[in-house]
Amino acid sequence: MISPDKINYYFGNNLRKFREAKGCSQEEFAEICKISRAYYGRIERGEHSITIEKCALIAQALGIHISVLFTDLPD
């Protein structure tokens, strides 16, 4: 089971993988998502707990269903 204090870290790592696979820098991707690069960077580093609304924006920018953002989290 994932420790609650590590979930943001693992989720951020997943986001980084998706973003890199899309070939975007943090700045480019944050602009696509219409959020600040600084805020997006904190999410990827696991320093910020993201809202479901932001997850939906990110999933839409990636062209995936929101549930996919959570599929590769460790048990």
Distance bins in CASP14 RR format, pairs under 12 A and 6 or more apart:
PFRMAT RR
TARGET T0000
AUTHOR 0000-0000-0000
RMODE 2
METHOD distances of the structure
MODEL  1
1 7 0 0 0 0 0 1 0 0 0 0 0
1 10 0 0 0 0 0 1 0 0 0 0 0
1 73 0 0 0 0 0 1 0 0 0 0 0
1 74 0 0 0 0 1 0 0 0 0 0 0
1 75 1 0 0 1 0 0 0 0 0 0 0
2 8 0 0 0 0 0 1 0 0 0 0 0
2 9 0 0 0 0 1 0 0 0 0 0 0
2 10 1 0 0 1 0 0 0 0 0 0 0
2 11 0 0 0 0 1 0 0 0 0 0 0
2 13 0 0 0 0 0 1 0 0 0 0 0
2 14 0 0 0 0 0 1 0 0 0 0 0
2 70 0 0 0 0 0 1 0 0 0 0 0
2 72 0 0 0 0 0 1 0 0 0 0 0
2 73 1 0 0 1 0 0 0 0 0 0 0
2 74 1 0 1 0 0 0 0 0 0 0 0
2 75 1 0 0 1 0 0 0 0 0 0 0
3 9 0 0 0 0 1 0 0 0 0 0 0
3 10 0 0 0 0 1 0 0 0 0 0 0
3 73 0 0 0 0 0 1 0 0 0 0 0
3 74 0 0 0 0 1 0 0 0 0 0 0
3 75 0 0 0 0 0 1 0 0 0 0 0
4 10 0 0 0 0 0 1 0 0 0 0 0
4 11 0 0 0 0 0 1 0 0 0 0 0
4 49 0 0 0 0 0 1 0 0 0 0 0
5 46 0 0 0 0 0 1 0 0 0 0 0
5 47 0 0 0 0 0 1 0 0 0 0 0
5 49 0 0 0 0 0 1 0 0 0 0 0
6 12 0 0 0 0 0 1 0 0 0 0 0
6 13 0 0 0 0 0 1 0 0 0 0 0
6 46 0 0 0 0 1 0 0 0 0 0 0
6 73 0 0 0 0 1 0 0 0 0 0 0
6 74 0 0 0 0 1 0 0 0 0 0 0
7 13 0 0 0 0 0 1 0 0 0 0 0
7 14 0 0 0 0 0 1 0 0 0 0 0
7 46 0 0 0 0 1 0 0 0 0 0 0
7 48 0 0 0 0 0 1 0 0 0 0 0
7 49 0 0 0 0 1 0 0 0 0 0 0
7 50 0 0 0 0 0 1 0 0 0 0 0
7 70 0 0 0 0 1 0 0 0 0 0 0
7 73 1 0 0 1 0 0 0 0 0 0 0
7 74 0 0 0 0 1 0 0 0 0 0 0
7 75 0 0 0 0 0 1 0 0 0 0 0
8 14 0 0 0 0 0 1 0 0 0 0 0
8 15 0 0 0 0 0 1 0 0 0 0 0
8 41 0 0 0 0 0 1 0 0 0 0 0
8 42 0 0 0 0 1 0 0 0 0 0 0
8 43 1 0 0 1 0 0 0 0 0 0 0
8 44 0 0 0 0 1 0 0 0 0 0 0
8 45 0 0 0 0 1 0 0 0 0 0 0
8 46 1 1 0 0 0 0 0 0 0 0 0
8 47 1 0 0 1 0 0 0 0 0 0 0
8 48 1 0 0 1 0 0 0 0 0 0 0
8 49 1 0 1 0 0 0 0 0 0 0 0
8 50 1 0 0 1 0 0 0 0 0 0 0
8 73 0 0 0 0 0 1 0 0 0 0 0
9 15 0 0 0 0 0 1 0 0 0 0 0
9 16 0 0 0 0 0 1 0 0 0 0 0
9 42 0 0 0 0 0 1 0 0 0 0 0
9 43 0 0 0 0 0 1 0 0 0 0 0
9 44 0 0 0 0 1 0 0 0 0 0 0
9 45 1 0 0 1 0 0 0 0 0 0 0
9 46 1 0 1 0 0 0 0 0 0 0 0
9 47 0 0 0 0 1 0 0 0 0 0 0
9 48 0 0 0 0 0 1 0 0 0 0 0
9 49 0 0 0 0 0 1 0 0 0 0 0
9 73 0 0 0 0 0 1 0 0 0 0 0
9 74 0 0 0 0 0 1 0 0 0 0 0
10 16 0 0 0 0 0 1 0 0 0 0 0
10 17 0 0 0 0 0 1 0 0 0 0 0
10 44 0 0 0 0 0 1 0 0 0 0 0
10 45 0 0 0 0 0 1 0 0 0 0 0
10 46 0 0 0 0 1 0 0 0 0 0 0
10 69 0 0 0 0 0 1 0 0 0 0 0
10 70 0 0 0 0 1 0 0 0 0 0 0
10 71 0 0 0 0 0 1 0 0 0 0 0
10 72 0 0 0 0 1 0 0 0 0 0 0
10 73 1 0 1 0 0 0 0 0 0 0 0
10 74 1 0 0 1 0 0 0 0 0 0 0
10 75 0 0 0 0 0 1 0 0 0 0 0
11 17 0 0 0 0 0 1 0 0 0 0 0
11 18 0 0 0 0 0 1 0 0 0 0 0
11 43 1 0 0 1 0 0 0 0 0 0 0
11 44 0 0 0 0 1 0 0 0 0 0 0
11 45 0 0 0 0 0 1 0 0 0 0 0
11 46 1 0 0 1 0 0 0 0 0 0 0
11 47 0 0 0 0 0 1 0 0 0 0 0
11 48 0 0 0 0 0 1 0 0 0 0 0
11 49 0 0 0 0 1 0 0 0 0 0 0
11 50 1 0 0 1 0 0 0 0 0 0 0
11 54 0 0 0 0 0 1 0 0 0 0 0
11 55 0 0 0 0 1 0 0 0 0 0 0
11 58 0 0 0 0 0 1 0 0 0 0 0
11 69 1 0 0 1 0 0 0 0 0 0 0
11 70 1 0 0 1 0 0 0 0 0 0 0
11 71 0 0 0 0 0 1 0 0 0 0 0
11 72 0 0 0 0 1 0 0 0 0 0 0
11 73 1 0 0 1 0 0 0 0 0 0 0
11 74 0 0 0 0 0 1 0 0 0 0 0
12 18 0 0 0 0 1 0 0 0 0 0 0
12 19 0 0 0 0 1 0 0 0 0 0 0
12 20 0 0 0 0 0 1 0 0 0 0 0
12 26 0 0 0 0 0 1 0 0 0 0 0
12 40 0 0 0 0 1 0 0 0 0 0 0
12 41 0 0 0 0 1 0 0 0 0 0 0
12 42 0 0 0 0 1 0 0 0 0 0 0
12 43 1 0 0 1 0 0 0 0 0 0 0
12 44 1 0 1 0 0 0 0 0 0 0 0
12 45 1 0 0 1 0 0 0 0 0 0 0
12 46 1 0 1 0 0 0 0 0 0 0 0
12 47 0 0 0 0 1 0 0 0 0 0 0
12 48 0 0 0 0 1 0 0 0 0 0 0
12 49 0 0 0 0 0 1 0 0 0 0 0
12 50 0 0 0 0 1 0 0 0 0 0 0
12 54 0 0 0 0 0 1 0 0 0 0 0
12 55 0 0 0 0 0 1 0 0 0 0 0
12 58 0 0 0 0 0 1 0 0 0 0 0
12 69 0 0 0 0 1 0 0 0 0 0 0
12 70 0 0 0 0 0 1 0 0 0 0 0
12 72 0 0 0 0 0 1 0 0 0 0 0
12 73 0 0 0 0 1 0 0 0 0 0 0
13 19 0 0 0 0 0 1 0 0 0 0 0
13 20 0 0 0 0 0 1 0 0 0 0 0
13 43 0 0 0 0 0 1 0 0 0 0 0
13 44 1 0 0 1 0 0 0 0 0 0 0
13 45 0 0 0 0 1 0 0 0 0 0 0
13 46 0 0 0 0 1 0 0 0 0 0 0
13 69 0 0 0 0 0 1 0 0 0 0 0
13 72 0 0 0 0 1 0 0 0 0 0 0
13 73 0 0 0 0 1 0 0 0 0 0 0
13 74 0 0 0 0 1 0 0 0 0 0 0
14 20 0 0 0 0 0 1 0 0 0 0 0
14 21 0 0 0 0 0 1 0 0 0 0 0
14 43 0 0 0 0 0 1 0 0 0 0 0
14 44 0 0 0 0 1 0 0 0 0 0 0
14 46 0 0 0 0 0 1 0 0 0 0 0
14 50 0 0 0 0 0 1 0 0 0 0 0
14 55 0 0 0 0 0 1 0 0 0 0 0
14 58 0 0 0 0 0 1 0 0 0 0 0
14 59 0 0 0 0 0 1 0 0 0 0 0
14 62 0 0 0 0 0 1 0 0 0 0 0
14 64 0 0 0 0 0 1 0 0 0 0 0
14 68 0 0 0 0 1 0 0 0 0 0 0
14 69 1 0 0 1 0 0 0 0 0 0 0
14 70 1 0 0 1 0 0 0 0 0 0 0
14 71 0 0 0 0 1 0 0 0 0 0 0
14 72 1 0 1 0 0 0 0 0 0 0 0
14 73 1 0 0 1 0 0 0 0 0 0 0
14 74 0 0 0 0 0 1 0 0 0 0 0
15 21 0 0 0 0 0 1 0 0 0 0 0
15 22 0 0 0 0 0 1 0 0 0 0 0
15 24 0 0 0 0 0 1 0 0 0 0 0
15 26 0 0 0 0 1 0 0 0 0 0 0
15 29 0 0 0 0 1 0 0 0 0 0 0
15 30 0 0 0 0 0 1 0 0 0 0 0
15 33 0 0 0 0 0 1 0 0 0 0 0
15 35 0 0 0 0 0 1 0 0 0 0 0
15 40 0 0 0 0 1 0 0 0 0 0 0
15 41 0 0 0 0 1 0 0 0 0 0 0
15 42 0 0 0 0 0 1 0 0 0 0 0
15 43 1 0 0 1 0 0 0 0 0 0 0
15 44 1 0 1 0 0 0 0 0 0 0 0
15 45 0 0 0 0 0 1 0 0 0 0 0
15 46 0 0 0 0 1 0 0 0 0 0 0
15 48 0 0 0 0 0 1 0 0 0 0 0
15 50 0 0 0 0 1 0 0 0 0 0 0
15 54 0 0 0 0 0 1 0 0 0 0 0
15 55 0 0 0 0 1 0 0 0 0 0 0
15 57 0 0 0 0 0 1 0 0 0 0 0
15 58 1 0 0 1 0 0 0 0 0 0 0
15 59 0 0 0 0 0 1 0 0 0 0 0
15 61 0 0 0 0 0 1 0 0 0 0 0
15 62 0 0 0 0 1 0 0 0 0 0 0
15 64 0 0 0 0 0 1 0 0 0 0 0
15 68 0 0 0 0 0 1 0 0 0 0 0
15 69 1 0 0 1 0 0 0 0 0 0 0
15 70 0 0 0 0 0 1 0 0 0 0 0
15 72 0 0 0 0 0 1 0 0 0 0 0
15 73 0 0 0 0 0 1 0 0 0 0 0
16 22 0 0 0 0 0 1 0 0 0 0 0
16 23 0 0 0 0 0 1 0 0 0 0 0
16 24 0 0 0 0 0 1 0 0 0 0 0
16 25 0 0 0 0 0 1 0 0 0 0 0
16 26 0 0 0 0 1 0 0 0 0 0 0
16 29 0 0 0 0 1 0 0 0 0 0 0
16 40 0 0 0 0 0 1 0 0 0 0 0
16 41 0 0 0 0 1 0 0 0 0 0 0
16 43 0 0 0 0 1 0 0 0 0 0 0
16 44 1 0 1 0 0 0 0 0 0 0 0
16 45 0 0 0 0 1 0 0 0 0 0 0
16 46 0 0 0 0 1 0 0 0 0 0 0
16 58 0 0 0 0 0 1 0 0 0 0 0
16 62 0 0 0 0 0 1 0 0 0 0 0
16 69 0 0 0 0 0 1 0 0 0 0 0
16 72 0 0 0 0 0 1 0 0 0 0 0
17 23 0 0 0 0 0 1 0 0 0 0 0
17 44 0 0 0 0 1 0 0 0 0 0 0
17 62 0 0 0 0 0 1 0 0 0 0 0
17 64 0 0 0 0 0 1 0 0 0 0 0
17 68 0 0 0 0 0 1 0 0 0 0 0
17 69 0 0 0 0 0 1 0 0 0 0 0
17 71 0 0 0 0 0 1 0 0 0 0 0
17 72 1 0 0 1 0 0 0 0 0 0 0
17 73 0 0 0 0 0 1 0 0 0 0 0
18 24 0 0 0 0 1 0 0 0 0 0 0
18 29 0 0 0 0 1 0 0 0 0 0 0
18 33 0 0 0 0 0 1 0 0 0 0 0
18 43 0 0 0 0 0 1 0 0 0 0 0
18 44 0 0 0 0 0 1 0 0 0 0 0
18 55 0 0 0 0 0 1 0 0 0 0 0
18 58 0 0 0 0 1 0 0 0 0 0 0
18 59 0 0 0 0 1 0 0 0 0 0 0
18 61 0 0 0 0 1 0 0 0 0 0 0
18 62 1 0 1 0 0 0 0 0 0 0 0
18 63 0 0 0 0 1 0 0 0 0 0 0
18 64 1 0 0 1 0 0 0 0 0 0 0
18 66 0 0 0 0 0 1 0 0 0 0 0
18 68 0 0 0 0 1 0 0 0 0 0 0
18 69 1 0 0 1 0 0 0 0 0 0 0
18 70 0 0 0 0 0 1 0 0 0 0 0
18 71 0 0 0 0 0 1 0 0 0 0 0
18 72 0 0 0 0 1 0 0 0 0 0 0
19 25 0 0 0 0 1 0 0 0 0 0 0
19 26 1 0 0 1 0 0 0 0 0 0 0
19 27 0 0 0 0 0 1 0 0 0 0 0
19 28 0 0 0 0 1 0 0 0 0 0 0
19 29 1 0 1 0 0 0 0 0 0 0 0
19 30 0 0 0 0 1 0 0 0 0 0 0
19 31 0 0 0 0 0 1 0 0 0 0 0
19 32 0 0 0 0 1 0 0 0 0 0 0
19 33 0 0 0 0 1 0 0 0 0 0 0
19 37 0 0 0 0 0 1 0 0 0 0 0
19 40 0 0 0 0 1 0 0 0 0 0 0
19 41 0 0 0 0 1 0 0 0 0 0 0
19 43 0 0 0 0 0 1 0 0 0 0 0
19 44 1 0 0 1 0 0 0 0 0 0 0
19 58 0 0 0 0 1 0 0 0 0 0 0
19 59 0 0 0 0 0 1 0 0 0 0 0
19 61 0 0 0 0 1 0 0 0 0 0 0
19 62 1 0 0 1 0 0 0 0 0 0 0
19 64 0 0 0 0 0 1 0 0 0 0 0
19 69 0 0 0 0 0 1 0 0 0 0 0
20 26 0 0 0 0 1 0 0 0 0 0 0
20 28 0 0 0 0 0 1 0 0 0 0 0
20 29 0 0 0 0 1 0 0 0 0 0 0
20 44 0 0 0 0 0 1 0 0 0 0 0
20 62 0 0 0 0 0 1 0 0 0 0 0
21 29 0 0 0 0 0 1 0 0 0 0 0
21 62 0 0 0 0 1 0 0 0 0 0 0
21 63 0 0 0 0 0 1 0 0 0 0 0
21 64 0 0 0 0 0 1 0 0 0 0 0
21 68 0 0 0 0 0 1 0 0 0 0 0
21 72 0 0 0 0 0 1 0 0 0 0 0
22 28 0 0 0 0 1 0 0 0 0 0 0
22 29 1 0 0 1 0 0 0 0 0 0 0
22 32 0 0 0 0 1 0 0 0 0 0 0
22 33 0 0 0 0 0 1 0 0 0 0 0
22 58 0 0 0 0 0 1 0 0 0 0 0
22 59 0 0 0 0 0 1 0 0 0 0 0
22 61 0 0 0 0 1 0 0 0 0 0 0
22 62 1 0 0 1 0 0 0 0 0 0 0
22 63 0 0 0 0 1 0 0 0 0 0 0
22 64 0 0 0 0 0 1 0 0 0 0 0
23 29 0 0 0 0 1 0 0 0 0 0 0
23 32 0 0 0 0 0 1 0 0 0 0 0
23 62 0 0 0 0 0 1 0 0 0 0 0
24 30 0 0 0 0 1 0 0 0 0 0 0
24 31 0 0 0 0 1 0 0 0 0 0 0
24 32 1 0 0 1 0 0 0 0 0 0 0
24 33 0 0 0 0 1 0 0 0 0 0 0
24 37 0 0 0 0 0 1 0 0 0 0 0
24 40 0 0 0 0 0 1 0 0 0 0 0
24 44 0 0 0 0 0 1 0 0 0 0 0
24 58 0 0 0 0 0 1 0 0 0 0 0
24 61 0 0 0 0 1 0 0 0 0 0 0
24 62 0 0 0 0 1 0 0 0 0 0 0
25 31 0 0 0 0 1 0 0 0 0 0 0
25 32 0 0 0 0 0 1 0 0 0 0 0
25 37 0 0 0 0 1 0 0 0 0 0 0
25 40 0 0 0 0 0 1 0 0 0 0 0
25 41 0 0 0 0 0 1 0 0 0 0 0
25 44 0 0 0 0 0 1 0 0 0 0 0
26 32 0 0 0 0 0 1 0 0 0 0 0
26 33 0 0 0 0 0 1 0 0 0 0 0
26 35 0 0 0 0 0 1 0 0 0 0 0
26 36 0 0 0 0 0 1 0 0 0 0 0
26 37 1 0 1 0 0 0 0 0 0 0 0
26 38 0 0 0 0 1 0 0 0 0 0 0
26 39 0 0 0 0 0 1 0 0 0 0 0
26 40 1 0 1 0 0 0 0 0 0 0 0
26 41 1 0 1 0 0 0 0 0 0 0 0
26 42 0 0 0 0 0 1 0 0 0 0 0
26 43 0 0 0 0 1 0 0 0 0 0 0
26 44 1 0 0 1 0 0 0 0 0 0 0
26 45 0 0 0 0 0 1 0 0 0 0 0
27 33 0 0 0 0 0 1 0 0 0 0 0
27 35 0 0 0 0 0 1 0 0 0 0 0
27 36 0 0 0 0 1 0 0 0 0 0 0
27 37 1 0 1 0 0 0 0 0 0 0 0
27 38 0 0 0 0 1 0 0 0 0 0 0
27 39 0 0 0 0 0 1 0 0 0 0 0
27 40 0 0 0 0 1 0 0 0 0 0 0
27 41 0 0 0 0 1 0 0 0 0 0 0
28 37 0 0 0 0 1 0 0 0 0 0 0
28 40 0 0 0 0 0 1 0 0 0 0 0
28 61 0 0 0 0 0 1 0 0 0 0 0
29 35 0 0 0 0 1 0 0 0 0 0 0
29 36 0 0 0 0 0 1 0 0 0 0 0
29 37 0 0 0 0 1 0 0 0 0 0 0
29 39 0 0 0 0 0 1 0 0 0 0 0
29 40 1 0 0 1 0 0 0 0 0 0 0
29 41 0 0 0 0 1 0 0 0 0 0 0
29 43 0 0 0 0 0 1 0 0 0 0 0
29 44 0 0 0 0 1 0 0 0 0 0 0
29 57 0 0 0 0 0 1 0 0 0 0 0
29 58 0 0 0 0 1 0 0 0 0 0 0
29 61 1 0 0 1 0 0 0 0 0 0 0
29 62 0 0 0 0 1 0 0 0 0 0 0
30 36 1 0 0 1 0 0 0 0 0 0 0
30 37 1 0 1 0 0 0 0 0 0 0 0
30 38 0 0 0 0 1 0 0 0 0 0 0
30 39 1 0 0 1 0 0 0 0 0 0 0
30 40 1 1 0 0 0 0 0 0 0 0 0
30 41 1 0 0 1 0 0 0 0 0 0 0
30 42 0 0 0 0 0 1 0 0 0 0 0
30 43 0 0 0 0 1 0 0 0 0 0 0
30 44 0 0 0 0 1 0 0 0 0 0 0
30 54 0 0 0 0 0 1 0 0 0 0 0
30 57 0 0 0 0 0 1 0 0 0 0 0
30 58 0 0 0 0 1 0 0 0 0 0 0
30 61 0 0 0 0 1 0 0 0 0 0 0
31 37 1 0 0 1 0 0 0 0 0 0 0
31 39 0 0 0 0 0 1 0 0 0 0 0
31 40 0 0 0 0 1 0 0 0 0 0 0
31 57 0 0 0 0 0 1 0 0 0 0 0
31 61 0 0 0 0 1 0 0 0 0 0 0
32 40 0 0 0 0 1 0 0 0 0 0 0
32 57 0 0 0 0 1 0 0 0 0 0 0
32 58 0 0 0 0 1 0 0 0 0 0 0
32 59 0 0 0 0 0 1 0 0 0 0 0
32 60 0 0 0 0 1 0 0 0 0 0 0
32 61 1 0 1 0 0 0 0 0 0 0 0
32 62 0 0 0 0 1 0 0 0 0 0 0
32 63 0 0 0 0 0 1 0 0 0 0 0
33 39 0 0 0 0 1 0 0 0 0 0 0
33 40 1 0 0 1 0 0 0 0 0 0 0
33 41 0 0 0 0 0 1 0 0 0 0 0
33 43 0 0 0 0 1 0 0 0 0 0 0
33 44 0 0 0 0 0 1 0 0 0 0 0
33 50 0 0 0 0 0 1 0 0 0 0 0
33 53 0 0 0 0 0 1 0 0 0 0 0
33 54 1 0 0 1 0 0 0 0 0 0 0
33 55 0 0 0 0 0 1 0 0 0 0 0
33 56 0 0 0 0 0 1 0 0 0 0 0
33 57 1 0 1 0 0 0 0 0 0 0 0
33 58 1 0 1 0 0 0 0 0 0 0 0
33 59 0 0 0 0 1 0 0 0 0 0 0
33 60 0 0 0 0 1 0 0 0 0 0 0
33 61 1 0 1 0 0 0 0 0 0 0 0
33 62 0 0 0 0 1 0 0 0 0 0 0
33 63 0 0 0 0 0 1 0 0 0 0 0
34 40 0 0 0 0 0 1 0 0 0 0 0
34 53 0 0 0 0 0 1 0 0 0 0 0
34 54 0 0 0 0 0 1 0 0 0 0 0
34 56 0 0 0 0 0 1 0 0 0 0 0
34 57 1 0 0 1 0 0 0 0 0 0 0
34 58 0 0 0 0 0 1 0 0 0 0 0
34 60 0 0 0 0 0 1 0 0 0 0 0
34 61 0 0 0 0 1 0 0 0 0 0 0
35 41 0 0 0 0 1 0 0 0 0 0 0
35 42 0 0 0 0 0 1 0 0 0 0 0
35 43 0 0 0 0 1 0 0 0 0 0 0
35 44 0 0 0 0 0 1 0 0 0 0 0
35 48 0 0 0 0 0 1 0 0 0 0 0
35 50 0 0 0 0 1 0 0 0 0 0 0
35 51 0 0 0 0 0 1 0 0 0 0 0
35 53 0 0 0 0 0 1 0 0 0 0 0
35 54 1 0 0 1 0 0 0 0 0 0 0
35 55 0 0 0 0 0 1 0 0 0 0 0
35 56 0 0 0 0 0 1 0 0 0 0 0
35 57 1 0 0 1 0 0 0 0 0 0 0
35 58 0 0 0 0 1 0 0 0 0 0 0
35 61 0 0 0 0 1 0 0 0 0 0 0
36 42 0 0 0 0 1 0 0 0 0 0 0
36 43 0 0 0 0 0 1 0 0 0 0 0
36 48 0 0 0 0 0 1 0 0 0 0 0
36 54 0 0 0 0 0 1 0 0 0 0 0
37 43 0 0 0 0 0 1 0 0 0 0 0
37 44 0 0 0 0 0 1 0 0 0 0 0
38 44 0 0 0 0 0 1 0 0 0 0 0
38 45 0 0 0 0 0 1 0 0 0 0 0
38 47 0 0 0 0 0 1 0 0 0 0 0
38 48 0 0 0 0 1 0 0 0 0 0 0
39 45 0 0 0 0 0 1 0 0 0 0 0
39 46 0 0 0 0 0 1 0 0 0 0 0
39 47 0 0 0 0 1 0 0 0 0 0 0
39 48 1 0 0 1 0 0 0 0 0 0 0
39 49 0 0 0 0 0 1 0 0 0 0 0
39 50 0 0 0 0 1 0 0 0 0 0 0
39 51 0 0 0 0 0 1 0 0 0 0 0
39 54 0 0 0 0 1 0 0 0 0 0 0
39 57 0 0 0 0 0 1 0 0 0 0 0
39 58 0 0 0 0 0 1 0 0 0 0 0
40 46 0 0 0 0 0 1 0 0 0 0 0
40 47 0 0 0 0 0 1 0 0 0 0 0
40 48 0 0 0 0 1 0 0 0 0 0 0
40 50 0 0 0 0 1 0 0 0 0 0 0
40 54 0 0 0 0 1 0 0 0 0 0 0
40 57 0 0 0 0 0 1 0 0 0 0 0
40 58 0 0 0 0 1 0 0 0 0 0 0
40 61 0 0 0 0 0 1 0 0 0 0 0
41 47 1 0 0 1 0 0 0 0 0 0 0
41 48 0 0 0 0 1 0 0 0 0 0 0
41 50 0 0 0 0 0 1 0 0 0 0 0
41 58 0 0 0 0 0 1 0 0 0 0 0
42 48 1 0 1 0 0 0 0 0 0 0 0
42 49 0 0 0 0 1 0 0 0 0 0 0
42 50 0 0 0 0 1 0 0 0 0 0 0
42 54 0 0 0 0 0 1 0 0 0 0 0
43 49 0 0 0 0 1 0 0 0 0 0 0
43 50 1 0 1 0 0 0 0 0 0 0 0
43 51 0 0 0 0 0 1 0 0 0 0 0
43 54 1 0 0 1 0 0 0 0 0 0 0
43 55 0 0 0 0 1 0 0 0 0 0 0
43 57 0 0 0 0 0 1 0 0 0 0 0
43 58 0 0 0 0 1 0 0 0 0 0 0
43 69 0 0 0 0 0 1 0 0 0 0 0
44 50 0 0 0 0 1 0 0 0 0 0 0
44 58 0 0 0 0 0 1 0 0 0 0 0
48 54 0 0 0 0 1 0 0 0 0 0 0
49 55 0 0 0 0 0 1 0 0 0 0 0
50 56 0 0 0 0 0 1 0 0 0 0 0
50 57 0 0 0 0 1 0 0 0 0 0 0
50 58 1 0 0 1 0 0 0 0 0 0 0
50 59 0 0 0 0 0 1 0 0 0 0 0
50 66 0 0 0 0 0 1 0 0 0 0 0
50 69 0 0 0 0 1 0 0 0 0 0 0
50 70 0 0 0 0 0 1 0 0 0 0 0
51 57 0 0 0 0 1 0 0 0 0 0 0
51 58 0 0 0 0 0 1 0 0 0 0 0
51 66 0 0 0 0 0 1 0 0 0 0 0
52 58 0 0 0 0 0 1 0 0 0 0 0
52 59 0 0 0 0 0 1 0 0 0 0 0
52 66 1 0 0 1 0 0 0 0 0 0 0
52 67 0 0 0 0 0 1 0 0 0 0 0
52 69 0 0 0 0 0 1 0 0 0 0 0
52 70 0 0 0 0 0 1 0 0 0 0 0
53 59 0 0 0 0 0 1 0 0 0 0 0
53 60 0 0 0 0 0 1 0 0 0 0 0
53 66 0 0 0 0 0 1 0 0 0 0 0
54 60 0 0 0 0 0 1 0 0 0 0 0
54 61 0 0 0 0 0 1 0 0 0 0 0
54 66 0 0 0 0 0 1 0 0 0 0 0
54 69 0 0 0 0 0 1 0 0 0 0 0
55 61 0 0 0 0 0 1 0 0 0 0 0
55 62 0 0 0 0 0 1 0 0 0 0 0
55 64 0 0 0 0 0 1 0 0 0 0 0
55 65 0 0 0 0 0 1 0 0 0 0 0
55 66 1 0 1 0 0 0 0 0 0 0 0
55 67 0 0 0 0 1 0 0 0 0 0 0
55 68 0 0 0 0 0 1 0 0 0 0 0
55 69 1 0 1 0 0 0 0 0 0 0 0
55 70 0 0 0 0 1 0 0 0 0 0 0
56 62 0 0 0 0 0 1 0 0 0 0 0
56 63 0 0 0 0 0 1 0 0 0 0 0
56 64 0 0 0 0 0 1 0 0 0 0 0
56 65 0 0 0 0 1 0 0 0 0 0 0
56 66 1 0 1 0 0 0 0 0 0 0 0
56 67 0 0 0 0 0 1 0 0 0 0 0
56 68 0 0 0 0 0 1 0 0 0 0 0
56 69 0 0 0 0 1 0 0 0 0 0 0
57 63 0 0 0 0 0 1 0 0 0 0 0
57 66 0 0 0 0 1 0 0 0 0 0 0
57 69 0 0 0 0 0 1 0 0 0 0 0
58 64 0 0 0 0 1 0 0 0 0 0 0
58 65 0 0 0 0 0 1 0 0 0 0 0
58 66 0 0 0 0 1 0 0 0 0 0 0
58 68 0 0 0 0 0 1 0 0 0 0 0
58 69 1 0 0 1 0 0 0 0 0 0 0
58 70 0 0 0 0 0 1 0 0 0 0 0
59 65 1 0 0 1 0 0 0 0 0 0 0
59 66 1 0 1 0 0 0 0 0 0 0 0
59 67 0 0 0 0 1 0 0 0 0 0 0
59 68 1 0 0 1 0 0 0 0 0 0 0
59 69 1 0 1 0 0 0 0 0 0 0 0
59 70 0 0 0 0 1 0 0 0 0 0 0
59 71 0 0 0 0 0 1 0 0 0 0 0
60 66 0 0 0 0 1 0 0 0 0 0 0
60 68 0 0 0 0 0 1 0 0 0 0 0
60 69 0 0 0 0 0 1 0 0 0 0 0
61 69 0 0 0 0 0 1 0 0 0 0 0
62 68 1 0 0 1 0 0 0 0 0 0 0
62 69 0 0 0 0 1 0 0 0 0 0 0
63 69 0 0 0 0 0 1 0 0 0 0 0
64 70 0 0 0 0 0 1 0 0 0 0 0
64 71 0 0 0 0 1 0 0 0 0 0 0
64 72 0 0 0 0 0 1 0 0 0 0 0
65 71 0 0 0 0 1 0 0 0 0 0 0
67 73 0 0 0 0 0 1 0 0 0 0 0
END
